[in-house]
Amino acid sequence: MSGILSKDTKLLYKTNGMPDFTEIDLLMEVPELGGDPEKVDVTTLKDSVRKYISGVRDLGDLQFKFLYDNSGPTSNYRILRGLQENNELATFKVEYPDGTGHQFDAYVSVKMDAGTVNAALTFTATMFLQSDIVVTNPTP
């Protein structure tokens, strides 16, 4: 078995008026995708040990980090900030180098990250999920 690098991982998006997905450039960090179900206690008064069943999964908010670019209308910061300002639901897809994909619908909130001496400017786009995350496997 061989490993795979995160190099060439992409975040793409699509809105209602767009026929195809478009990549959002300068992605630096992808969050964990998926979640554990909450435990629901189903212990009765006759049980001698606690019993649980799986409850609803909380996938949380997804935070993607980008290298800051606001140089033009198709720059990453303007695309994501535009989605936020218009309160526009978008479909996003994370694509890994082997072709595996994670697709979901979300609203976006954008914030500039802290600036420090001798460091690149970055920003974080937080995705508020509005759907499940659909996983697709690579095609040979």
C-alpha positions in Angstrom: 0.0 0.0 0.0 1.2 3.5 -0.8 0.3 6.8 0.8 -1.0 9.9 -0.9 0.0 13.5 -0.3 -2.5 16.2 0.2 -0.8 18.2 -2.6 -3.3 19.0 -5.4 -6.3 18.8 -3.1 -8.9 21.2 -4.4 -12.0 23.0 -3.2 -14.6 23.7 -6.0 -17.9 25.5 -5.8 -21.1 25.9 -7.9 -24.2 28.1 -7.4 -27.6 27.9 -9.1 -26.6 29.8 -12.2 -23.4 27.8 -12.8 -23.4 24.7 -15.0 -20.0 23.4 -13.8 -17.9 23.5 -10.7 -15.1 26.1 -10.5 -12.0 25.8 -8.4 -11.3 28.3 -5.6 -7.6 29.0 -5.8 -4.9 29.1 -3.1 -6.4 26.6 -0.7 -4.0 25.9 2.2 -6.0 23.8 4.7 -9.0 21.4 4.6 -10.8 20.5 7.8 -11.8 17.0 8.9 -14.8 15.8 6.9 -17.3 13.6 8.6 -18.6 13.2 12.1 -19.4 10.9 14.9 -23.0 10.3 15.9 -24.1 11.4 19.3 -24.8 8.7 21.9 -28.4 8.3 22.9 -28.8 6.7 26.3 -31.4 3.9 26.1 -30.7 2.4 29.6 -33.7 1.1 31.4 -34.2 0.6 35.1 -33.7 -3.2 34.7 -30.3 -2.8 33.0 -27.1 -3.4 34.9 -25.0 -1.5 32.4 -25.6 1.6 30.4 -26.8 1.0 26.8 -26.6 3.4 23.9 -27.8 3.7 20.3 -26.3 6.0 17.6 -28.0 9.3 17.3 -27.7 12.2 14.9 -24.3 13.0 13.5 -23.1 16.6 14.1 -20.8 17.4 11.3 -20.0 20.8 12.8 -18.8 23.8 10.8 -16.1 23.3 8.2 -13.2 25.8 8.3 -11.1 26.1 5.1 -7.9 28.2 5.2 -6.8 30.2 2.1 -3.8 32.3 1.1 -5.4 35.8 0.8 -6.0 37.2 -2.7 -8.3 40.1 -3.5 -6.7 41.1 -6.8 -9.8 40.7 -9.0 -13.4 39.6 -9.4 -12.4 35.9 -9.6 -10.0 36.0 -6.6 -10.7 33.6 -3.8 -11.5 36.2 -1.2 -14.0 38.0 -3.5 -15.7 34.8 -4.5 -16.2 33.6 -0.9 -17.0 37.0 0.5 -19.6 37.5 -2.4 -21.3 34.2 -1.4 -21.4 35.5 2.2 -22.7 39.0 1.4 -25.5 37.6 -0.8 -26.3 34.9 1.7 -26.1 32.5 -1.2 -26.3 28.7 -0.7 -23.5 27.0 -2.8 -22.5 23.5 -3.5 -18.9 22.7 -2.6 -16.7 19.8 -3.5 -13.4 18.8 -2.0 -11.4 16.7 -4.5 -8.4 14.8 -3.4 -5.5 13.8 -5.8 -6.8 10.3 -6.2 -10.2 11.5 -7.3 -12.1 10.9 -4.1 -14.7 13.7 -3.6 -16.7 15.1 -0.7 -19.7 17.2 -1.8 -22.0 19.3 0.3 -24.2 22.4 0.3 -23.3 25.3 2.6 -23.5 29.0 3.5 -20.2 30.8 3.9 -18.7 33.2 6.5 -15.4 34.7 5.7 -12.9 36.3 8.2 -9.4 37.6 7.9 -6.9 35.6 10.0 -4.6 37.4 12.4 -1.6 39.1 10.9 1.9 38.6 12.3 5.4 39.9 11.5 6.9 38.2 8.4 3.9 36.0 7.7 1.6 35.6 4.7 -1.9 37.0 4.9 -4.6 34.3 5.1 -8.3 34.1 5.7 -10.7 31.4 6.8 -14.0 30.5 5.1 -16.3 28.7 7.5 -19.0 26.6 5.9 -22.3 26.1 7.6 -23.6 22.8 6.3 -27.1 22.6 4.9 -26.8 19.0 3.6 -25.1 15.7 4.3 -21.6 15.2 2.9 -21.8 12.9 -0.1 -18.6 10.9 -0.7 -17.7 9.7 -4.2 -15.0 7.2 -4.9 -12.3 7.6 -7.6 -13.0 6.2 -11.0 -10.4 4.0 -12.5 
